[in-house]
């Protein structure tokens, strides 16, 4: 099955524009581009798998941090360790907006202001959900590109 070069190029431009938009708005940073480029030839779905793993971990970490904020609100060191772990994970995938929101929670924890920390944590939760919803259409485009490359879509 022959691949339509115009369709392929149009799809590639759409992918590049969407990724750049996510970077320009501060949702992602350059680290995401590095992950996307890493091993693209041998494993074209690497970035999708990496982000799927991140979202699975993020769900677990959000629950853990939420529990700590509710059950052990005075355990500042324990909360901060969990936040650092989540920030590191977010940094590794280029989730800039999530990472910045986590930093706001950590600032509140450093000042031992649990009410402010809980409020800031709500923003982390929103930012993770927003990232998930913004990545879905991006992954659909990447999947279509992979199908085109394999000659399974024209």
C-alpha positions in Angstrom: 0.0 0.0 0.0 1.6 3.3 -1.1 1.8 6.1 1.4 0.6 9.5 0.3 3.6 11.8 0.9 1.4 14.9 1.1 -0.8 13.3 3.8 2.3 12.1 5.6 3.9 15.5 5.6 0.7 17.2 6.6 0.4 14.8 9.5 4.0 15.4 10.5 3.4 19.2 10.5 0.3 18.8 12.6 2.3 16.7 15.2 5.1 19.2 15.3 2.7 22.1 15.7 0.8 20.4 18.5 4.0 19.5 20.3 5.3 23.1 19.9 2.0 24.4 21.2 2.3 22.2 24.4 5.9 23.6 24.9 4.9 27.2 24.2 2.1 27.1 26.7 4.4 25.7 29.3 2.7 22.3 29.6 5.8 20.5 28.4 9.5 21.3 28.1 12.4 20.2 26.0 12.9 17.0 28.0 9.7 15.7 26.3 11.3 16.3 22.9 14.4 14.3 24.0 12.2 11.4 25.0 10.3 11.5 21.8 13.4 11.5 19.7 15.1 8.8 21.8 15.1 5.4 20.0 12.4 6.6 17.6 13.7 4.3 14.8 13.7 1.1 16.9 10.8 1.8 19.1 8.4 4.4 17.5 5.9 4.2 20.4 8.5 4.8 23.1 7.2 8.2 24.1 3.6 6.9 24.4 4.8 4.0 26.6 6.9 6.4 28.7 4.0 8.8 29.2 1.6 5.9 30.0 4.0 4.7 32.7 4.3 8.3 34.0 0.5 8.7 34.1 0.2 5.4 36.0 2.8 6.5 38.5 1.3 10.0 38.7 -2.1 8.5 39.7 -0.4 6.5 42.4 1.7 9.4 43.6 -1.3 11.8 43.6 -3.2 9.4 45.8 -0.3 8.9 48.2 0.4 12.6 48.5 -3.3 13.4 49.0 -3.4 10.7 51.8 -0.4 12.3 53.5 -1.9 15.8 53.3 -5.2 14.5 54.9 -4.0 11.8 57.3 -0.5 13.1 58.3 -0.6 16.8 57.6 2.1 17.6 60.1 4.5 15.1 58.6 6.2 17.8 56.5 9.4 15.8 55.8 7.4 12.7 54.6 5.2 14.8 52.4 8.2 16.6 51.0 9.9 13.3 50.1 6.8 12.2 48.2 6.6 15.5 46.4 10.3 15.3 45.5 9.7 11.9 44.0 6.8 13.1 42.0 8.7 16.2 40.8 11.6 14.1 39.7 9.2 11.8 37.7 7.5 14.8 36.2 10.9 16.4 35.2 12.0 13.2 33.6 9.1 13.3 31.1 9.1 17.0 30.6 5.9 17.7 32.4 6.8 21.3 33.1 3.5 22.7 34.3 3.0 19.7 36.7 6.6 20.1 38.0 6.0 23.9 38.7 2.8 23.2 40.5 4.6 20.6 42.7 7.2 23.2 43.5 4.4 25.5 44.8 3.2 22.7 47.1 6.8 22.1 48.3 7.1 25.8 49.1 4.0 25.7 51.2 5.3 22.6 53.0 8.6 24.3 53.7 6.7 27.1 55.3 4.6 24.5 57.2 1.4 26.0 55.8 -0.7 22.9 55.3 -3.8 24.8 54.1 -1.9 26.5 51.4 -0.2 23.2 50.5 -3.6 21.5 50.1 -4.8 24.3 47.9 -1.7 24.2 45.8 -2.0 20.4 45.6 -5.4 20.8 44.0 -3.6 22.7 41.1 -1.2 19.7 40.7 -4.2 17.4 40.3 -5.7 19.7 37.8 -2.5 20.0 35.8 -2.0 16.2 35.7 -5.5 15.8 34.4 -5.0 18.6 31.8 -1.7 17.0 30.7 -3.5 13.6 30.2 -6.3 15.2 28.2 -3.8 17.2 26.0 -1.6 14.2 25.4 -4.5 11.9 24.1 -5.0 13.7 20.8 -1.2 14.0 20.4 -0.9 10.2 20.8 -3.7 9.7 18.3 -1.7 11.7 15.8 1.5 9.7 16.6 -0.4 6.5 16.2 -1.7 7.6 12.8 1.8 8.5 11.7 3.0 5.0 12.7 0.3 3.4 10.7 1.2 5.6 7.7 4.9 4.6 8.1 3.9 1.0 8.2 1.7 1.4 5.1 -1.4 0.4 7.0 -3.2 3.7 6.4 -3.3 5.8 3.3 
